[in-house]
């Protein structure tokens, strides 16, 4: 009886090892925004509506936004955003957007 139980336990262990080893390639880390070469940056600017497109305009340049749905409702506002910036593509990906606090106004940002 002990031999049969040990054989069944060994078989179950072996099958678990095989099953888990087949899932390892599926668990490989996915390429994220940060891994693609961009870092999460804090940026402040105005949301400008350009027809159907929304642009994020700072004092230095105007950025195309690859996920404009995050900026809906902020058109014309000066906002504080966390974004992945791709300067070579003139593109940003907005991770978070919020209205600035009183100390983060546009006038204070220009100093």
C-alpha positions as CSV (number, residue, x, y, z in Angstrom):
1,X,0.0,0.0,0.0
2,X,2.9,2.4,0.8
3,X,4.5,1.6,-2.5
4,X,1.3,2.4,-4.4
5,X,0.8,5.7,-2.5
6,X,4.4,6.6,-3.1
7,X,4.1,5.8,-6.8
8,X,0.9,7.9,-7.2
9,X,2.5,10.8,-5.2
10,X,5.6,10.7,-7.5
11,X,3.5,10.6,-10.6
12,X,1.5,13.7,-9.4
13,X,4.7,15.6,-8.6
14,X,6.2,14.7,-12.0
15,X,3.0,15.9,-13.8
16,X,3.0,19.1,-11.8
17,X,6.6,19.9,-12.8
18,X,5.9,19.2,-16.4
19,X,2.7,21.3,-16.4
20,X,4.4,24.3,-14.7
21,X,7.5,24.2,-16.9
22,X,5.2,24.6,-20.0
23,X,3.7,27.8,-18.6
24,X,7.0,29.5,-18.0
25,X,7.2,31.1,-21.5
26,X,3.7,32.5,-21.1
27,X,4.8,34.1,-17.8
28,X,7.8,36.0,-19.4
29,X,7.6,39.7,-18.6
30,X,5.7,41.7,-21.1
31,X,7.3,44.7,-22.7
32,X,5.9,47.7,-20.9
33,X,6.1,51.4,-21.7
34,X,9.0,51.7,-19.3
35,X,10.9,48.8,-20.8
36,X,10.4,50.2,-24.3
37,X,12.9,53.0,-23.4
38,X,10.6,55.7,-21.9
39,X,10.5,56.7,-18.3
40,X,7.5,57.9,-16.4
41,X,7.8,61.7,-16.2
42,X,5.9,64.4,-14.5
43,X,4.8,67.1,-17.0
44,X,2.6,70.1,-16.9
45,X,0.8,71.7,-19.8
46,X,-2.4,72.7,-21.5
47,X,-4.7,70.4,-23.3
48,X,-5.5,71.7,-26.7
49,X,-8.2,70.4,-28.9
50,X,-7.2,70.2,-32.6
51,X,-10.2,69.0,-34.4
52,X,-10.7,65.4,-33.3
53,X,-7.2,65.1,-31.8
54,X,-6.1,66.3,-28.4
55,X,-2.6,67.7,-27.9
56,X,-0.6,68.3,-24.8
57,X,1.1,71.7,-25.0
58,X,4.0,72.7,-22.8
59,X,6.1,75.8,-22.9
60,X,8.7,74.0,-25.0
61,X,6.6,72.0,-27.5
62,X,3.3,70.5,-28.4
63,X,3.0,66.7,-28.0
64,X,0.7,64.2,-29.8
65,X,-1.1,62.0,-27.3
66,X,-1.4,58.3,-28.1
67,X,-4.3,57.8,-25.6
68,X,-6.4,61.0,-25.8
69,X,-9.3,59.3,-24.0
70,X,-7.5,60.0,-20.7
71,X,-7.6,63.8,-21.4
72,X,-11.4,64.0,-22.2
73,X,-13.0,66.7,-20.1
74,X,-9.7,68.6,-19.6
75,X,-9.7,70.5,-22.9
76,X,-8.4,74.0,-22.4
77,X,-7.2,73.3,-18.9
78,X,-3.7,73.6,-17.5
79,X,-3.0,70.1,-16.0
80,X,-0.4,68.1,-14.1
81,X,0.2,64.7,-15.8
82,X,2.4,61.7,-15.4
83,X,3.4,60.4,-18.8
84,X,5.8,58.3,-20.8
85,X,7.6,60.7,-23.1
86,X,8.9,59.6,-26.6
87,X,10.7,62.7,-27.9
88,X,11.9,61.0,-31.1
89,X,8.3,60.3,-32.0
90,X,6.9,63.6,-30.6
91,X,4.5,61.4,-28.7
92,X,3.4,61.0,-25.0
93,X,1.4,58.3,-23.3
94,X,-0.6,59.8,-20.4
95,X,-0.6,57.5,-17.3
96,X,-2.4,60.0,-15.0
97,X,-3.8,63.5,-15.3
98,X,-5.1,65.8,-12.6
99,X,-5.7,69.5,-12.0
100,X,-2.8,71.3,-10.4
101,X,-2.8,72.5,-6.9
102,X,-2.7,76.2,-6.1
103,X,1.1,76.1,-5.8
104,X,1.4,74.3,-9.2
105,X,-0.1,77.1,-11.3
106,X,1.2,78.0,-14.7
107,X,2.7,81.2,-13.4
108,X,4.6,79.3,-10.7
109,X,5.7,76.6,-13.3
110,X,7.4,79.3,-15.5
111,X,9.9,80.3,-12.7
